[in-house]
Amino acid sequence: MFLGRIRRTPSDPVELVALHPDGGGLLSLADLGDDPVAALAVHGLDRLTELVAERSAGPLLDQSAVLFEPPVATCTKICCLALNYRAHAEESGMEVPPEPVLFFKPPSALTGHNRPVVAPARTRHLEHEVELAVVIGKVTRDLPAERWQEAVAGYTVINDMTARDLQLANIARNVPWDQSKGFDTFAPVGPFLATVDEVPDPQALELVLEVDGEVRQRANTKQMVFGLPRLIEDLSDGMTLLPGDLIATGTVAGIAPLKDGDTMRATVAGVGTLVNTVKFRSA
């Protein structure tokens, strides 16, 4: 099941939707609220699947006619993993870390499918980073690796946008570089939350990033340095993960500069395709 959050017009309230089982239009679940994670917690996956099936003959919303919001209604933190693919570490001229390396994006960086990514005037060098994102489904702390699946509500696609010129300048100065990752719209995510039944093996998913039809990044989640069990164990060790929090599991080789007007298609097989267009305020 693929759950999303949409507005019919910019002034309309956010509503919960499910992708029709045939993969076409969207079924409104507005009476169940506007939060996929909460709906799963309240109704459970099996019952929510039944509700979607019961409504499958009802009216459909056209995906191209709605405004997509991020598929999490509440997110207290976006936990991002750096250098979690060996080839990306090598292209960055850095060593593969012996332990997971964490940085954060603020929730204010979130934006949805088909929304623009707007680079502030202070940067001239924006880059894409396609990643699998884990959506946390319940309050989680000190969870051992063998129980990692208990924390997961589902998966989505995230594009870890980076102002590379600002990041590299801060790295050279040996100061934190979070700002280069945390500007508004620098965490496009979606279109949907894919529930766990849709992703039987999250460590066997193809990732592809295209810019105006040109493939820039291609790899598989099986190439992660640290897999999901280790990541969730490590992140929840002493830090509480809350429902709706996101774990961006790291990008793959192939990062490259973007120009004003470029359209990015970030795909995680079995999870979805996230589309966003780049806008430079300096342009």
URSULMO-V887135 format. One record per pair of residues at least 4 apart in sequence whose ideal C-beta (glycine too) atoms are under 6 Angstrom apart, sorted by sequence separation. I is the first residue (numbers start at 1). J is the second residue. If there is no record, write none. Layout:
i: {I	I}
j: {J	J}
This chain:
i: {8	20	39	43	97	105	111	119	143	178	194	219	226	230	232	241	258	7	20	33	43	61	89	162	170	194	210	211	226	236	83	171	267	7	20	32	89	119	170	209	143	209	265	266	5	17	18	86	167	208	265	6	17	18	83	140	207	264	4	16	167	83	166	206	263	3	15	136	137	16	137	205	262	2	16	163	16	83	134	135	162	203	204	15	81	82	135	162	203	14	258	260	135	80	133	260	203	80	133	161	202	77	78	131	27	5	130	131	159	128	129	158	75	3	156	219	18	21	25	26	36	127	217	25	25	127	156	217	35	216	34	125	154	155	70	123	125	154	216	124	154	70	123	154	69	123	68	117	152	155	68	207	68	1	212	211	212	211	14	210	209	8	135	208	6	7	207	6	120	205	206	5	205	205	5	4	118	117	117	199	109	111	103	105	106	108	105	109	110	111	113	130	194	109	112	113	130	148	192	128	148	151	191	105	145	148	190	71	145	188	130	145	160	188	132	144	158	160	143	142	141	140	141	37	140	136	138	137	159	78	136	157	157	40	133	134	157	133	157	37	155	131	132	157	131	70	71	70	131	71	68	71	129	68	100	127	96	100	125	126	100	128	130	132	85	84	84	84	45	79	36	117	121	113	114	116	117	118	119	120	121	91	88	116	88	85	88	76	84	87	85	77	78	79	80	81	75	76	81	74	75	72	4	4	2	3	2	1	37	37}
j: {12	24	43	47	101	109	115	123	147	182	198	223	230	234	236	245	262	12	25	38	48	66	94	167	175	199	215	216	231	241	89	177	273	14	27	39	96	126	177	216	151	217	273	274	14	26	27	96	177	218	275	17	28	29	94	151	219	276	17	29	180	97	180	220	277	18	30	151	152	32	153	221	278	19	33	180	34	101	152	153	180	221	222	34	100	101	154	181	222	34	278	280	156	103	156	283	227	105	158	186	228	104	105	158	55	34	159	160	188	159	160	189	107	36	189	252	52	56	60	61	71	162	252	61	62	164	193	254	73	254	73	164	193	194	110	163	165	194	256	165	195	112	165	196	112	166	112	161	196	199	113	252	114	49	262	262	263	264	69	265	266	66	193	267	66	67	268	68	183	268	269	69	269	270	71	71	185	185	188	270	182	185	178	181	182	184	182	186	187	188	190	207	271	187	190	191	209	228	272	209	229	232	272	187	229	232	274	156	230	274	217	233	248	276	221	233	248	251	236	236	236	236	240	137	241	241	243	243	266	187	245	266	268	153	246	247	271	248	272	153	271	248	249	274	249	189	190	190	251	192	190	193	251	191	226	255	225	231	257	258	234	264	266	268	223	224	225	226	195	235	193	276	281	274	275	277	278	279	280	281	282	253	251	279	252	250	253	242	250	253	252	245	246	247	248	249	244	245	250	244	245	244	191	192	192	193	194	195	243	244}
